[in-house]
Amino acid sequence: MTSTHLVVMGVAGCGKSTIAQGLRDRLGWPLAEGDDLHPAANIAKMSSGTPLTDEDRWPWLDAIANWTAAEDAAGRSTIVTCSALRRVYRDRLRQAPGRTVFVHLVGSPELLAERLATRPGHFMPPSLLPSQLATLEQLEPDEEGIVLGIDQAADLIVQRATDQLDLNPTNV
């Protein structure tokens, strides 16, 4: 059976970690927090308010794909958080074996900014939100995934993701 790898994606403040944890609780799959896989230089750069370049992102995306590949080799489906802002980044993540499916969380710039302003202790400053929104490329029709609004309760978003992707625990 082919492993499925969910990439919970979107700009900062969209709730990737919260939704990924809800999916983990529902499905029982291993979860990797993409932020934990960033090289220290990336975290320092973002903490200083400087957006990452593609060159900064490639090692991080490779680390995520390598984690997914290792879990796939062990026969496990996974969940990982990753902004996956551009098509080329998602293409890189899809290079790992198994089925890669994107759960794109979207919200208004105002809601995202409000969330970032009240998020304690995260290295990503709210000042980087405009650059993330400018970089974001929507999922294309040939990319497997779904788009879900974040203006609803987290448990409802998790339920909609599992329903739309046919990932209810009885089906996996």
N, C-alpha and C positions, 0 to 999 in steps of 0.2 A: 504494500500500500504506500502511495506517495505521501510524504510529509507535507503539511501545509505550514507556511510561515507567514504570520500576520505582521505587517509593518503598520503600526499606528503612527500616522504622519500628520504634519501640519506645522504651522508657524508656532513660535513661542506663545504660551498662554492658552493654547486651544484645549488643553486637558489630556495630552497624550499619556502621561503617567497614570492619571486617574482611570482612564478608560482601559488602558493596558492591564492595570491591576484588576479591574472588574472582569475583563476577559480571562485573565489567568485564574481568578477565583471560580469562574463559571466553567472553564474548559479544563483546568488542571494542567495546562501546558507551561513549560519553563518560560520565564520572562527575563529579558535583558533590557536594562535601561540604557538607551543609546548614549545618553550624556556621560555615563560611567566609562564608555569606551573611547571618549575623546582623548587624544594626546594632551599632555599637560600644557603644551604651547597653545593649543586651540582654546583651552579654558582661560588661560592668561590673556589671550588676545580678545576674546569675547568679554571677559571681565573688565577690560580696559575700555570697552565700548567700540571696539574695532570689528567690523564684520569679517567673517571668514571668506577666503578666496576658494576657488575650486581646488587649487593645489593644497590648501589646508584641509579640505574635506576628504580627499581621496584616501589617505591612510585611515581615517575614521570610518569611512564607508567600507573599506576593505576589512577592518576589524569586525564590523557588524556582519558582513558577509561570511567571514571566517567562523564567527561564533555560530551563525545559522548553519553553515556547512557541517561543523562538528556535531551539532545537535541532530541534524539530518542523518549523518552517518551512524548515529546511535539509534536511529529510528524514531526520533521525537519530532513532533510538530512544535512550533515555537511562536512566541509573541515578542516583538521588539519595538521600542520607540525610536523614531528617527524622523527628523523634519522632512527629509526626502523632498526637498523643495523643487528640484528640477528633474526633468525626464531623464537626463544622463545619470543622475544620482540613483534614480529608481532602476535604471538599466543595470547599473553596477550591482545593486542589491539582488537583482534577479539572476545574476550570474551564479549565485549559490544554488546547489541542487535542491530539488523539491519544487513545490508550488508556492510562489510568492504572491500574496494578496495584500493590497493596500486598503487601509481604513483611514480615509482622509477626513479629518475633523476641521470644520470651517465655522467661522463666526465673523461678525462685523468688526472692523478695526476698533470701534469704540469699546465693544465688549472685551476684545483681546487686550487692549491697553488697560482697561479697568482691572482685569485679572492680573496682568503683569505688575501693576502698581501695588497690588495687595499680596503679592507672592513673596514670602520672606525667605531669605537665605539662598537664593538661586544666583548663579554666576552670570546669568544672561540679563543684562539691564534692559528696561523698557525702551531705551533709546534705540535699540537695534530692531524693534518691530517694523518700522517703515522699510528697512532694507530687506527684511525677510518677506514682507508682503510684495515688494517689488521683484524679488527673485522667484517667488512662487509660480510654478507652472502647474495648471490643473491637470488632473488625470486625463489621459487621452482615451478615446473609445477602445483602443486595442490593449489598454492596460487593465489587468484584472483588479477590480477593487470597487469600493463604494464610497460615497460622500455623505457625511452625516453632519447636521447642524449641531452646534454646541449650546444652543439656547433652550436646553431641556435637561432634566435630571440625568445624572451619570448612569444610573441603573437602566433608564430607558434607552440611552444611547447604546449601552452594552447589549441590551435585548434586541434592539434593531440591527446591530451588527451581526449578532449570531443568527438572527432570523434571515436577514438578507443574504448572508453568505452560507446559509444552511449548515451552521456550525453548532447547533444545539448539542449538548453533551450526549444525547441519545443517538446522534448521527455521526459521531467521530470515533 
